[in-house]
Amino acid sequence: IRGRPLSPNSRTHQSRGDEPVPAHEMATIYRQLRTNLETRRNRPEASRFYRSEMNARLAAARSRGWSVERVVLWLSRTISMYGQSVLRPMVTFLVVSLLGAFAFSINGLDLDPDPNGSTSASRMATWTFAVQSMLSFFRPPVADLSTADLWVQIGLRFAGPALIALAVLGVRDKVAR
């Protein structure tokens, strides 16, 4: 229980003796400490222990090699700091929308319903289409899409609500403190 990290990026913790505490045991210890603080309604400290618990779980997953858990934890930390950040999901939303607009512009997105018009949409119209695709899960914006563009739109339609949900989780975490 008295383990302390060797360094901020350490995968194991050092106890009073010379023997390191495995990361999966540290995750359990952090979880117990977090639960204790949550029952005492000390939300800011519980939030810090939650982050430490998740980092220890990621370190334990790294030591086991590649796994789905490792990828999910890494994505959760990178995109939203385990659901505790508001800014990271919003920046990711912007980056993903710009990448979607770029992907749409590769084939020349045609937003003109006229079959005789062969001009592609402007950059701003393409980005607007990508953002609309991210914000409308059930009713996507209508356009004449190629198969590749259709797959891009489907990916954007799933990424948008997920990133918004992570931002809402971050707001909830900030308000609950």
C-alpha positions in Angstrom: 0.0 0.0 0.0 3.0 2.3 0.6 4.1 2.0 -3.0 5.2 5.2 -4.8 6.1 5.6 -8.4 9.7 5.4 -9.4 9.0 8.0 -12.1 5.8 9.5 -13.6 6.1 7.1 -16.6 7.1 4.1 -14.5 5.3 0.7 -15.0 6.0 -0.6 -11.5 6.0 1.1 -8.1 8.6 0.8 -5.4 7.6 -0.4 -2.0 9.6 0.2 1.2 11.7 -2.9 0.4 13.5 -3.4 -2.9 10.8 -5.4 -4.5 8.6 -3.6 -7.0 4.8 -3.7 -6.8 3.2 -5.0 -10.0 1.0 -2.6 -11.9 -2.1 -4.7 -11.6 -1.8 -4.7 -7.8 -1.3 -0.9 -7.9 -4.5 -0.6 -9.9 -6.4 -2.5 -7.2 -4.9 -0.4 -4.5 -5.8 2.9 -6.4 -9.3 1.6 -6.9 -9.8 0.9 -3.2 -8.4 4.3 -2.3 -10.7 6.0 -4.9 -13.7 4.1 -3.6 -12.9 5.2 -0.1 -12.6 8.9 -1.1 -15.8 8.7 -3.1 -17.8 7.4 -0.1 -16.4 10.4 1.8 -17.5 12.7 -1.0 -14.0 13.9 -1.7 -14.5 14.0 -5.5 -11.3 15.9 -6.5 -9.0 13.4 -4.8 -11.0 10.5 -6.0 -10.6 11.8 -9.5 -6.9 11.8 -9.2 -6.9 8.2 -7.9 -9.1 7.2 -10.8 -6.6 8.6 -13.2 -3.8 6.8 -11.4 -5.8 3.5 -11.4 -6.3 3.8 -15.1 -2.7 4.5 -15.7 -1.7 1.5 -13.7 -4.2 -0.7 -15.7 -2.6 0.6 -18.9 0.9 -0.2 -17.5 -0.4 -3.7 -16.6 -1.9 -4.2 -20.1 1.4 -3.0 -21.7 3.3 -5.7 -19.7 1.0 -8.4 -21.2 1.7 -7.3 -24.8 -0.8 -6.1 -27.4 -4.5 -6.5 -26.4 -7.8 -4.8 -26.9 -7.8 -3.5 -23.4 -4.4 -1.8 -24.0 -5.7 -0.1 -27.2 -8.9 1.0 -25.5 -7.1 2.4 -22.5 -4.5 4.2 -24.6 -7.3 5.7 -26.8 -9.2 6.8 -23.7 -6.2 8.4 -22.2 -5.1 10.1 -25.4 -8.5 11.4 -26.5 -10.2 12.3 -23.2 -7.8 11.6 -20.2 -10.2 8.8 -19.2 -13.3 10.9 -19.5 -11.9 13.7 -17.3 -11.0 16.3 -20.0 -13.3 18.6 -21.9 -10.8 20.2 -24.3 -9.2 17.0 -25.6 -12.4 15.5 -27.1 -13.3 18.8 -28.6 -9.9 19.2 -30.2 -10.1 15.6 -31.4 -13.6 16.4 -32.9 -12.0 19.3 -34.8 -9.1 17.2 -36.0 -11.4 14.3 -37.1 -13.7 16.6 -38.9 -10.8 18.2 -40.8 -9.4 14.7 -41.7 -12.9 13.7 -42.9 -13.1 16.9 -45.0 -9.7 16.0 -46.5 -10.9 12.5 -47.2 -14.0 13.8 -48.9 -12.0 16.2 -51.0 -9.7 13.5 -52.3 -12.5 12.2 -54.6 -14.0 15.6 -55.1 -17.2 15.7 -53.0 -20.1 16.7 -55.2 -22.8 18.5 -53.2 -24.6 19.8 -56.3 -27.8 17.7 -57.0 -27.6 18.7 -60.7 -26.2 15.6 -62.6 -24.7 17.8 -65.3 -22.7 19.8 -62.9 -19.3 18.3 -62.3 -17.7 20.9 -60.0 -16.5 19.7 -56.6 -17.5 21.5 -53.4 -15.3 24.2 -51.8 -13.1 23.4 -48.8 -15.5 25.2 -46.5 -18.5 23.3 -47.9 -16.6 20.0 -47.6 -15.7 20.7 -44.0 -19.3 21.7 -43.2 -20.5 18.5 -44.8 -18.0 16.5 -42.6 -19.2 18.3 -39.4 -22.8 17.8 -40.4 -22.0 14.1 -40.9 -20.5 13.9 -37.4 -23.5 15.7 -35.8 -26.3 13.8 -37.5 -26.1 10.1 -36.5 -29.6 9.1 -37.7 -30.1 11.5 -40.7 -26.8 12.1 -42.5 -26.6 15.0 -45.0 -27.4 13.9 -48.5 -24.8 13.9 -51.3 -23.7 11.8 -54.2 -21.0 9.8 -52.4 -18.6 7.2 -53.8 -18.1 4.0 -51.8 -15.0 5.3 -50.1 -16.7 8.6 -49.2 -19.7 6.6 -47.8 -17.4 4.7 -45.5 -15.8 8.0 -44.4 -19.2 9.4 -43.6 -20.2 6.3 -41.6 -16.9 6.6 -39.6 -17.7 10.3 -39.0 -21.2 9.5 -37.9 -19.9 7.1 -35.2 -17.0 9.3 -34.1 -19.0 12.5 -33.7 -21.4 11.3 -31.0 -18.7 9.3 -29.2 -16.5 12.5 -29.0 -19.4 14.6 -27.8 -20.2 12.0 -25.2 -16.6 12.1 -23.9 -16.7 15.9 -23.8 -20.0 15.7 -21.7 -18.3 13.2 -19.4 -15.5 15.7 -18.9 -18.0 18.5 -18.2 -19.7 16.3 -15.7 -16.4 15.5 -14.0 -15.5 19.2 -13.7 -19.0 20.1 -12.4 -19.0 17.3 -9.9 -15.8 18.6 -8.3 
